[in-house]
Amino acid sequence: MDLRMPVMDGVEATRRIVTAGDGETRVLALTTFDTDQHVVDALRAGAVGFLLKDVTSESLADAVRRAAAGEPVVAPSVLSRLMDHFSSQPAPPGRPPAGLAELSERELEVLVRMGAGLSNAEIAEDLVVSMATVKTHVRHILAKLGVRDRAQAIVVAHDAGLRRR
């Protein structure tokens, strides 16, 4: 999805596609503009990833396959800035996201590590558990928070002010 289009911007188009979809629809944002707000808006709208238009054709094809499989895909330069942005911003005021109170203590630990950018393997190593256990926790986190993918769970973690100590 190109984020800059005439008539309707890509964020709104993404939101409408994801809302009207069957739960299996995946949107990968592609743009020349990598501002933090574009990234956050696209992810909040339901995009499973965010790439810059300077991506190679091979990397784009790989990203489309990964996005179709439900994996989050974010350009490395964007991910680095996104992590810096989220770690430096205070959590917005307001109620905690729905479902957050339902998470177990271990699920919260996993969510915090997801928000810090750790992969499942890194989370497993950090918490001294198996990859299968981490995947189970991630699946439960997504279900309890009512989000489709890891990227949206990370946004929830940020909005809730969850930080790694």
Contact map, one row per residue, 1 for C-alpha under 8 A:
111000000100010000000000001111000000000000000000000000000000000000000000000000000000000000000000000000000000000000000000000000000000000000000000000000000000000000000
111110000100000000000000000011100000000000000000000000000000000000000000000000000000000000000000000000000000000000000000000000000000000000000000000000000000000000000
111110001110000000000000000011100000010000000000000000000000000000000000000000000000000000000000000000000000000000000000000000000000000000000000000000000000000000000
011111001100000000000000000000100000000000000000000000000000000000000000000000000000000000000000000000000000000000000000000000000000000000000000000000000000000000000
011111111100000000000000000000000000000000000000000000000000000000000000000000000000000000000000000000000000000000000000000000000000000000000000000000000000000000000
000111111000000000000000000000000000000000000000000000000000000000000000000000000000000000000000000000000000000000000000000000000000000000000000000000000000000000000
000011111000000000000000000000000000000000000000000000000000000000000000000000000000000000000000000000000000000000000000000000000000000000000000000000000000000000000
000011111101100000000000000000000000000000000000000000000000000000000000000000000000000000000000000000000000000000000000000000000000000000000000000000000000000000000
001111111111100000000000000000000000000000000000000000000000000000000000000000000000000000000000000000000000000000000000000000000000000000000000000000000000000000000
111110011111110000000000000010000000000001000000000000000000000000000000000000000000000000000000000000000000000000000000000000000000000000000000000000000000000000000
001000001111111000000000000000000000000011001000000000000000000000000000000000000000000000000000000000000000000000000000000000000000000000000000000000000000000000000
000000011111111100000000000000000000000000001000000000000000000000000000000000000000000000000000000000000000000000000000000000000000000000000000000000000000000000000
000000011111111110000000000000000000000000000000000000000000000000000000000000000000000000000000000000000000000000000000000000000000000000000000000000000000000000000
100000000111111111000000001000000000000001001110000000000000000000000000000000000000000000000000000000000000000000000000000000000000000000000000000000000000000000000
000000000011111111100000000000000000000000001100000000000000000000000000000000000000000000000000000000000000000000000000000000000000000000000000000000000000000000000
000000000001111111110000000000000000000000000000000000000000000000000000000000000000000000000000000000000000000000000000000000000000000000000000000000000000000000000
000000000000111111111000100000000000000000000000000000000000000000000000000000000000000000000000000000000000000000000000000000000000000000000000000000000000000000000
000000000000011111111110111000000000000000001100000000000000000000000000000000000000000000000000000000000000000000000000000000000000000000000000000000000000000000000
000000000000001111111000000000000000000000000000000000000000000000000000000000000000000000000000000000000000000000000000000000000000000000000000000000000000000000000
000000000000000111111100000000000000000000000000000000000000000000000000000000000000000000000000000000000000000000000000000000000000000000000000000000000000000000000
000000000000000011111111100000000000000000000000000000000000000000000000000000000000000000000000000000000000000000000000000000000000000000000000000000000000000000000
000000000000000001011111100000000000000000000000000000000000000000000000000000000000000000000000000000000000000000000000000000000000000000000000000000000000000000000
000000000000000001001111100000000000000000000000000000000000000000000000000000000000000000000000000000000000000000000000000000000000000000000000000100000000000000000
000000000000000000001111110000000000000000000000000000000000000000000000000000000000000000000000000000000000000000000000000000000000000000000000000000000000000000000
000000000000000011001111111000000000000000000000000000000000000000010000000000000000000000000000000000000000000000000000000000000000000000000000000000000000000000000
000000000000000001000001111100000000000000000011000000000000000000110100000000000000000000000000000000000000000000000000000000000000000000000000000000000000000000000
100000000000010001000000111110000000000000000111100000000000000000100000000000000000000000000000000000000000000000000000000000000000000000000000000000000000000000000
100000000000000000000000011111000000000000000011111000000000000100100000100000000000000000000000000000000000000000000000000000000000000000000000000000000000000000000
111000000100000000000000001111100000000001000011111000000000000000000000000000000000000000000000000000000000000000000000000000000000000000000000000000000000000000000
111000000000000000000000000111110000000000000000011110000000000000000000000000000000000000000000000000000000000000000000000000000000000000000000000000000000000000000
011100000000000000000000000011111100000000000000011110000000000000000000000000000000000000000000000000000000000000000000000000000000000000000000000000000000000000000
000000000000000000000000000001111100000000000000000111000000000000000000000000000000000000000000000000000000000000000000000000000000000000000000000000000000000000000
000000000000000000000000000000111110010000000000000100000000000000000000000000000000000000000000000000000000000000000000000000000000000000000000000000000000000000000
000000000000000000000000000000111111011000000000000100000000000000000000000001000000000000000000000000000000000000000000000000000000000000000000000000000000000000000
000000000000000000000000000000001111111000000000000000000000000000000000000000000000000000000000000000000000000000000000000000000000000000000000000000000000000000000
000000000000000000000000000000000111111100000000000000000000000000000000000001001100100000000000000000000000000000000000000000000000000000000000000000000000000000000
000000000000000000000000000000000011111110000000000000000000000000000000000000000000000000000000000000000000000000000000000000000000000000000000000000000000000000000
001000000000000000000000000000001111111111000000000000000000000000000000000000000000000000000000000000000000000000000000000000000000000000000000000000000000000000000
000000000000000000000000000000000111111111100000010000000000000000000000000001000100000000000000000000000000000000000000000000000000000000000000000000000000000000000
000000000000000000000000000000000001111111110000000000000000000000000000000000000000000000000000000000000000000000000000000000000000000000000000000000000010000000000
000000000010000000000000000000000000111111111000000000000000000000000000000000000000000000000000000000000000000000000000000000000000000000000000000000000000000000000
000000000110010000000000000010000000011111111110010000000000000000000000000000000000000000000000000000000000000000000000000000000000000000000000000000000000000000000
000000000000000000000000000000000000001111111111110000000000000000000000000000000000000000000000000000000000000000000000000000000000000000000000000000110010000000000
000000000000000000000000000000000000000111111110000000000000000000000000000000000000000000000000000000000000000000000000000000000000000000000000000000010010000000000
000000000011011001000000000000000000000011111110000000000000000000000000000000000000000000000000000000000000000000000000000000000000000000000000000000000000000000000
000000000000011001000000001000000000000001111111000000000000000000000000000000000000000000000000000000000000000000000000000000000000000000000000000100010000000000000
000000000000010000000000011110000000000001111111110000000000000000000000000000000000000000000000000000000000000000000000000000000000000000000000000000000000000000000
000000000000000000000000011110000000000000100111110000000000000000100111100000000000000000000000000000000000000000000000000000000000000000000000000010100000000000000
000000000000000000000000001110000000000000100011111000000000000000100001110000000000000000000000000000000000000000000000000000000000000000000000000000100000000000000
000000000000000000000000000111100000001001100011111100000000000000000000111001000000000000000000000000000000000000000000000000000000000000000000000000000000000000000
000000000000000000000000000111100000000000000000111110100000000000000000111001000000000000000000000000000000000000000000000000000000000000000000000000000000000000000
000000000000000000000000000001111100000000000000011111100000000000000000001000000000000000000000000000000000000000000000000000000000000000000000000000000000000000000
000000000000000000000000000001110000000000000000001111100000000000000000000000000000000000000000000000000000000000000000000000000000000000000000000000000000000000000
000000000000000000000000000000010000000000000000000111110000000000000000000000000000000000000000000000000000000000000000000000000000000000000000000000000000000000000
000000000000000000000000000000000000000000000000001111111011000000000000000000000000000000000000000000000000000000000000000000000000000000000000000000000000000000000
000000000000000000000000000000000000000000000000000001111111000000000000000000000000000000000000000000000000000000000000000000000000000000000000000000000000000000000
000000000000000000000000000000000000000000000000000000111111100000000000000000000000000000000000000000000000000000000000000000000000000000000000000000000000000000000
000000000000000000000000000000000000000000000000000000011111110000000000000000000000000000000000000000000000000000000000000000000000000000000000000000000000000000000
000000000000000000000000000000000000000000000000000000111111111000000000000000000000000000000000000000000000000000000000000000000000000000000000000000000000000000000
000000000000000000000000000000000000000000000000000000111111111100000000000000000000000000000000000000000000000000000000000000000000000000000000000000000000000000000
000000000000000000000000000000000000000000000000000000001111111110000000000000000000000000000000000000000000000000000000000000000000000000000000000000000000000000000
000000000000000000000000000000000000000000000000000000000111111111000000000000000000000000000000000000000000000000000000000000000000000000000000000000000000000000000
000000000000000000000000000000000000000000000000000000000011111111100000100000000000000000000000000000000000000000000000000000000000000000000000000000000000000000000
000000000000000000000000000100000000000000000000000000000001111111110000000000000000000000000000000000000000000000000000000000000000000000000000000000000000000000000
000000000000000000000000000000000000000000000000000000000000111111111000000000000000000000000000000000000000000000000000000000000000000000000000000000000000000000000
000000000000000000000000000000000000000000000000000000000000011111111111100000000000000000000000000000000000000000000000000000000000000000000000000000000000000000000
000000000000000000000000011100000000000000000001100000000000001111111111100000000000000000000000000000000000000000000000000000000000000000000000000000000000000000000
000000000000000000000000110000000000000000000000000000000000000111111110000000000000000000000000000000000000000000000000000000000000000000000000000000000000000000000
000000000000000000000000000000000000000000000000000000000000000011111110000000000000000000000000000000000000000000000000000000000000000000000000000000000000000000000
000000000000000000000000010000000000000000000001000000000000000001111111000000000000000000000000000000000000000000000000000000000000000000000000000010000000000000000
000000000000000000000000000000000000000000000001000000000000000001111111100000000000000000000000000000000000000000000000000000000000000000000000000011000000000000000
000000000000000000000000000000000000000000000001100000000000000001100111110000000000000000000000000000000000000000000000000000000000000000000000000011100000000000000
000000000000000000000000000100000000000000000001111000000000001001100011111000000000000000000000000000000000000000000000000000000000000000000000000000000000000000000
000000000000000000000000000000000000000000000000111000000000000000000001111101100000000000000000000000000000000000000000000000000000000000000000000000000000000000000
000000000000000000000000000000000000000000000000011100000000000000000000111111100000000000000000000000000000000000000000000000000000000000000000000000000000000000000
000000000000000000000000000000000000000000000000000000000000000000000000011111110000000000000000000000000000000000000000000000000000000000000000000000000000000000000
000000000000000000000000000000000000000000000000000000000000000000000000001111111000000000000000000000000000000000000000000000000000000000000000000000000000000000000
000000000000000000000000000000000101001000000000011000000000000000000000011111111100000000000000000000000000000000000000000000000000000000000000000000000000000000000
000000000000000000000000000000000000000000000000000000000000000000000000011111111110000000000000000000000000000000000000000000000000000000000000000000000000000000000
000000000000000000000000000000000000000000000000000000000000000000000000000111111111000000000000000000000000000000000000000000000000000000000000000000000000000000000
000000000000000000000000000000000001000000000000000000000000000000000000000011111111100000000000000000000000000000000000000000000000000000000000000000000000000000000
000000000000000000000000000000000001001000000000000000000000000000000000000001111111110000000000000000000000000000000000000000000000000000000000000000000000000000000
000000000000000000000000000000000000000000000000000000000000000000000000000000111111111000000000000000000000000000011000000000000000000000000000000000000000000000000
000000000000000000000000000000000000000000000000000000000000000000000000000000011111111100000000000000000000000000000000000000000000000000000000000000000000000000000
000000000000000000000000000000000001000000000000000000000000000000000000000000001111111110000000000000000000000000000000000000000000000000000000000000000000000000000
000000000000000000000000000000000000000000000000000000000000000000000000000000000111111110000000000000000000000000000000000000000000000000000000000000000000010000000
000000000000000000000000000000000000000000000000000000000000000000000000000000000011111110000000000000000000000000000000000000000000000000000000000000000000000000100
000000000000000000000000000000000000000000000000000000000000000000000000000000000001111111000000000000000000000000000000000000000000000000000000000000000000000000000
000000000000000000000000000000000000000000000000000000000000000000000000000000000000111111100000000000000000000000000000000000000000000000000000000000000000000000000
000000000000000000000000000000000000000000000000000000000000000000000000000000000000000111110000000000000000000000000000000000000000000000000000000000000000000010000
000000000000000000000000000000000000000000000000000000000000000000000000000000000000000011111000000000000000000000000000000000000000000000000000000000000000011110000
000000000000000000000000000000000000000000000000000000000000000000000000000000000000000001111100000000000000000000000000000000000000000000000000000000000000001110000
000000000000000000000000000000000000000000000000000000000000000000000000000000000000000000111110000000000000000000000000000000000000000000000000000000000000000000000
000000000000000000000000000000000000000000000000000000000000000000000000000000000000000000011111000000000000000000000000000000000000000000000000000000000000000000000
000000000000000000000000000000000000000000000000000000000000000000000000000000000000000000001111100000000000000000000000000000000000000000000000000000000000000000000
000000000000000000000000000000000000000000000000000000000000000000000000000000000000000000000111110100000000000000000000000000000000000000000000000000000000001100000
000000000000000000000000000000000000000000000000000000000000000000000000000000000000000000000011111100000000000000000000000000000000000000000000100000000001001100000
000000000000000000000000000000000000000000000000000000000000000000000000000000000000000000000001111110000000000000000000000000000000000000000000100000000000000000000
000000000000000000000000000000000000000000000000000000000000000000000000000000000000000000000000111111100000000000000000000000000000000000000001110000000000000000000
000000000000000000000000000000000000000000000000000000000000000000000000000000000000000000000001111111100000000000000000000000000000000000000001100000000000000000000
000000000000000000000000000000000000000000000000000000000000000000000000000000000000000000000000011111100000000000000000000000000000000000000000000000000000000000000
000000000000000000000000000000000000000000000000000000000000000000000000000000000000000000000000001111110000000000000000000000000000000000000001000000000000000000000
000000000000000000000000000000000000000000000000000000000000000000000000000000000000000000000000001111111111000000000000000000000000000000001001000000000000000000000
000000000000000000000000000000000000000000000000000000000000000000000000000000000000000000000000000001111111000000000000000000000000000000000000000000000000000000000
000000000000000000000000000000000000000000000000000000000000000000000000000000000000000000000000000000111111100000000000000000000000000000000000000000000000000000000
000000000000000000000000000000000000000000000000000000000000000000000000000000000000000000000000000000111111110000000000000000000000000010000000000000000000000000000
000000000000000000000000000000000000000000000000000000000000000000000000000000000000000000000000000000111111111000000000000000000000000011011000000000000000000000000
000000000000000000000000000000000000000000000000000000000000000000000000000000000000000000000000000000111111111100000000000000000000000000000000000000000000000000000
000000000000000000000000000000000000000000000000000000000000000000000000000000000000000000000000000000001111111110000000000000000000000000000000000000000000000000000
000000000000000000000000000000000000000000000000000000000000000000000000000000000000000000000000000000000111111111000000001000000000010011000000000000000000000000000
000000000000000000000000000000000000000000000000000000000000000000000000000000000000000000000000000000000011111111100000000000000000000001001000000000001100100000000
000000000000000000000000000000000000000000000000000000000000000000000000000000000000000000000000000000000001111111110000000000000000000000000000000000000000100001110
000000000000000000000000000000000000000000000000000000000000000000000000000000000000000000000000000000000000111111111100001000000000000000000000000000000000000000010
000000000000000000000000000000000000000000000000000000000000000000000000000000000000000000000000000000000000011111111110001000000000000000000000000001000100000000000
000000000000000000000000000000000000000000000000000000000000000000000000000000000000000000000000000000000000001111111100000000000000000000000000000000001110110001100
000000000000000000000000000000000000000000000000000000000000000000000000000000000010000000000000000000000000000111111100000000000000000000000000000000000000000000110
000000000000000000000000000000000000000000000000000000000000000000000000000000000010000000000000000000000000000011111110000000000000000000000000000000000000000000000
000000000000000000000000000000000000000000000000000000000000000000000000000000000000000000000000000000000000000011111111111000000000000000000000000000000000000000000
000000000000000000000000000000000000000000000000000000000000000000000000000000000000000000000000000000000000000001001111111000000000000000000000000000000000000000000
000000000000000000000000000000000000000000000000000000000000000000000000000000000000000000000000000000000000000000000111111100000010011000000000000000000000000000000
000000000000000000000000000000000000000000000000000000000000000000000000000000000000000000000000000000000000000000000111111110000010000000000000000000000000000000000
000000000000000000000000000000000000000000000000000000000000000000000000000000000000000000000000000000000000000000000111111111000000000000000000000000000000000000000
000000000000000000000000000000000000000000000000000000000000000000000000000000000000000000000000000000000000010011000111111111100000010000000000000000000000000000000
000000000000000000000000000000000000000000000000000000000000000000000000000000000000000000000000000000000000000000000001111111111110110000000000000000000000000000000
000000000000000000000000000000000000000000000000000000000000000000000000000000000000000000000000000000000000000000000000111111111100000000000000000000000000000000000
000000000000000000000000000000000000000000000000000000000000000000000000000000000000000000000000000000000000000000000000011111110000000000000000000000000000000000000
000000000000000000000000000000000000000000000000000000000000000000000000000000000000000000000000000000000000000000000000001111111000000000000000000000000000000000000
000000000000000000000000000000000000000000000000000000000000000000000000000000000000000000000000000000000000000000000000000111111100000000000000000000000000000000000
000000000000000000000000000000000000000000000000000000000000000000000000000000000000000000000000000000000000000000000000000110111110110000000000000000000000000000000
000000000000000000000000000000000000000000000000000000000000000000000000000000000000000000000000000000000000000000000000000110011111110000000000000000000000000000000
000000000000000000000000000000000000000000000000000000000000000000000000000000000000000000000000000000000000000000000001100100001111111000000000000000000000000000000
000000000000000000000000000000000000000000000000000000000000000000000000000000000000000000000000000000000000000000000000000000000111111100000000000000000000000000000
000000000000000000000000000000000000000000000000000000000000000000000000000000000000000000000000000000000000000000000000000100001111111110000000000000000000000000000
000000000000000000000000000000000000000000000000000000000000000000000000000000000000000000000000000000000000010000000001001100001111111111000000000000000000000000000
000000000000000000000000000000000000000000000000000000000000000000000000000000000000000000000000000000000000000000000001000000000011111111100000000000000000000000000
000000000000000000000000000000000000000000000000000000000000000000000000000000000000000000000000000000000000000000000000000000000001111111110000000000000000000000000
000000000000000000000000000000000000000000000000000000000000000000000000000000000000000000000000000000000110010000000000000000000000111111111000000000000000000000000
000000000000000000000000000000000000000000000000000000000000000000000000000000000000000000000000000000000010011000000000000000000000011111111100000001000000000000000
000000000000000000000000000000000000000000000000000000000000000000000000000000000000000000000000000000000000000000000000000000000000001111111110000000000000000000000
000000000000000000000000000000000000000000000000000000000000000000000000000000000000000000000000000000000010000000000000000000000000000111111111000000000000000000000
000000000000000000000000000000000000000000000000000000000000000000000000000000000000000000000000000000100010001000000000000000000000000011111111100000001000000000000
000000000000000000000000000000000000000000000000000000000000000000000000000000000000000000000000000000000000000000000000000000000000000001111111111111001000000000000
000000000000000000000000000000000000000000000000000000000000000000000000000000000000000000000000000000000000000000000000000000000000000000111111111100000000000000000
000000000000000000000000000000000000000000000000000000000000000000000000000000000000000000000000001101100000000000000000000000000000000000011111111000000000000000000
000000000000000000000000000000000000000000000000000000000000000000000000000000000000000000000000111100000000000000000000000000000000000000001111111000001000000000000
000000000000000000000000000000000000000000000000000000000000000000000000000000000000000000000000001000000000000000000000000000000000000000000111111100000000000000000
000000000000000000000000000000000000000000000000000000000000000000000000000000000000000000000000000000000000000000000000000000000000000000000111111110011000000000000
000000000000000000000010000000000000000000000100000000000000000000000000000000000000000000000000000000000000000000000000000000000000000000000110011111010000000000000
000000000000000000000000000000000000000000000001000000000000000000000111000000000000000000000000000000000000000000000000000000000000000000000100001111111000000000000
000000000000000000000000000000000000000000000000000000000000000000000011000000000000000000000000000000000000000001000000000000000000000001000100000111111100000000000
000000000000000000000000000000000000000000100001100000000000000000000001000000000000000000000000000000000000000000000000000000000000000000000000000011111110000000000
000000000000000000000000000000000000000000110100000000000000000000000000000000000000000000000000000000000000000000000000000000000000000000000000001111111111000000000
000000000000000000000000000000000000000000000000000000000000000000000000000000000000000000000000000000000000001000100000000000000000000000001100101011111111100000000
000000000000000000000000000000000000000000000000000000000000000000000000000000000000000000000000000000000000001001100000000000000000000000000000000001111111110000000
000000000000000000000000000000000000000100110000000000000000000000000000000000000000000000000000000000000000000000100000000000000000000000000000000000111111111000000
000000000000000000000000000000000000000000000000000000000000000000000000000000000000000000000000100000000000000000000000000000000000000000000000000000011111111100000
000000000000000000000000000000000000000000000000000000000000000000000000000000000000000000000000000000000000001100100000000000000000000000000000000000001111111111100
000000000000000000000000000000000000000000000000000000000000000000000000000000000000010000100000000000000000000000100000000000000000000000000000000000000111111111100
000000000000000000000000000000000000000000000000000000000000000000000000000000000000000000110001100000000000000000000000000000000000000000000000000000000011111111000
000000000000000000000000000000000000000000000000000000000000000000000000000000000000000000110001100000000000000000000000000000000000000000000000000000000001111111000
000000000000000000000000000000000000000000000000000000000000000000000000000000000000000001110000000000000000000000000000000000000000000000000000000000000000111111100
000000000000000000000000000000000000000000000000000000000000000000000000000000000000000000000000000000000000000100100000000000000000000000000000000000000000111111110
000000000000000000000000000000000000000000000000000000000000000000000000000000000000001000000000000000000000000100110000000000000000000000000000000000000000110011111
000000000000000000000000000000000000000000000000000000000000000000000000000000000000000000000000000000000000000110010000000000000000000000000000000000000000000001111
000000000000000000000000000000000000000000000000000000000000000000000000000000000000000000000000000000000000000000000000000000000000000000000000000000000000000000111
